[in-house]
Amino acid sequence: MRTIIDPRQNVLFDTCCSTLSPVAYKRLVNGWQGVFRHVILSEMPVEEIGKHFSPDQGRPSSELYSMAGLLLIMEFKNWTVDEAADAYMYHAGVQYALNLGRDHQSMTTRTVERYQKLFREQGFAAQILDRVSESLIRELELDIKKQRLDSTHVFSNMATFTRTRMIGVVVKRFLVQLKRHHTGTYERLDEELRQRYSRSEAGLFGDVSRDQPTRQLLKQQVAEDLYALIELFASDKKIAGRTSYKNMVTVFEQQCEVKDGKITLKKKTGNQVMQNPSDPDATYDGHKGPGHQVQLSETCSDQNEVQLITCAIPERAHEQDGDALSKVIEHLEEKQMLPNELIADTHYGSDENVQQCREIKVELTSPVAGPKPKEDPAQPTEKQQRLQARRTEQETDEWKSRYRIRSGIEGTNSGIKRKTGLGKLRVRGVASVDHAILMRIAGWNILRAACSKKMQEKIRARSRKGPLGGLIESLHGLLMAPIASWKSLHPAHTSFSRWIFV
């Protein structure tokens, strides 16, 4: 049964105001907690979430606004499931942000995990990010006509393997599953092969010498083992249908090949290859390593008190920045947030991208990749003429001054990773990784909005609006002032004064 309590419904008495000191309560109102309670909480997509619960049958669900809010806070605070459940029950700041009150709050880790699974499967994180960004931009009246674009690398919770260990781990995991579910078949395998993969994954091949010829022989051996197992069980539908077998096939296709009946390892595999069977969606970036990435566009107008992210698109690590521009433009256009000027680094500045932006009246400010040709062509094409004009323009002081603001997004990338833990996630797998990325970026926008004086003034005004809110707050302040003074003079009677007055 659905349980929904509209967070815009005011209460007569704010329990946080009555149980916290005036200084603590002021910190909540002026911090991210105040922004969350008075702006963000009502933006949670409870209509879509509620469709997964019966309106009038079954046990009551957890209150949907507070659960959606808890999952968002959990991500940008980089909490575990246990920490999130504890915060719901004990943390005054979280209870204020979620409009819960302080009394008799209950939450289990199982409930948090169940809602996490629902959010990942239904992709609610993308809706939450869009709603949070749009509401904050509207509240702060930000200028979105000037934006900057960049990508940042994200590591998921997986180990990094060499090619030999990668193949060995895939074989090892297949043999473990084979032994568990088809013991007789496993015991009929060659004893030498079974012994080679009998160690734990951490100790796999630890007894093999590290000299180059020995390591080369080992690499060839594991490749041959991989191929032999694939061929042996290819016709067994039960075994071949297992994920561990499919991973072996994938790794062999990516890392090995058969030439003249001999198994060899490919010299070059490219970047779109499996890095770890625990996270099969992670790929490789030649500069930053294995994992994922996210494309970010951010406001950068001098008129804005703070800058917020307007678009975030998770991708795999091997994907090229230049190919992502069209996806960013499409998303911004759909959300009616297209800028007049978009500033990006060289990776986005192809002639095709510049022309695409020009068609929708967006000026893409980006350096031309590569040096100027040593000799000008006798009959330059239209593309060559455009590139030459851009190279000439980017040498001017005016262009350099306009482009300088792009570097600010590097600080944003660093800040998000430092504040929310975006750089190294606790999860792996594309659904979990994308969910974590989008929720943490939404949280970053909330943290940035809380730094705005304009937002703080709005939140203070809204916090006083409840029924008799101004009168109650005034009376509370008048009452607490002499109590605080008395307690400072009689520290030994603190517990007694709390019993009397609170």
Order of alpha helices (4+ residues) and beta strands (2+ residues): alpha-alpha-alpha-alpha-alpha-alpha-alpha-alpha-alpha-beta-alpha-alpha-alpha-alpha-alpha-alpha-beta-beta-beta-beta-beta-alpha-beta-alpha-beta-alpha-alpha-alpha-alpha-alpha-alpha-alpha
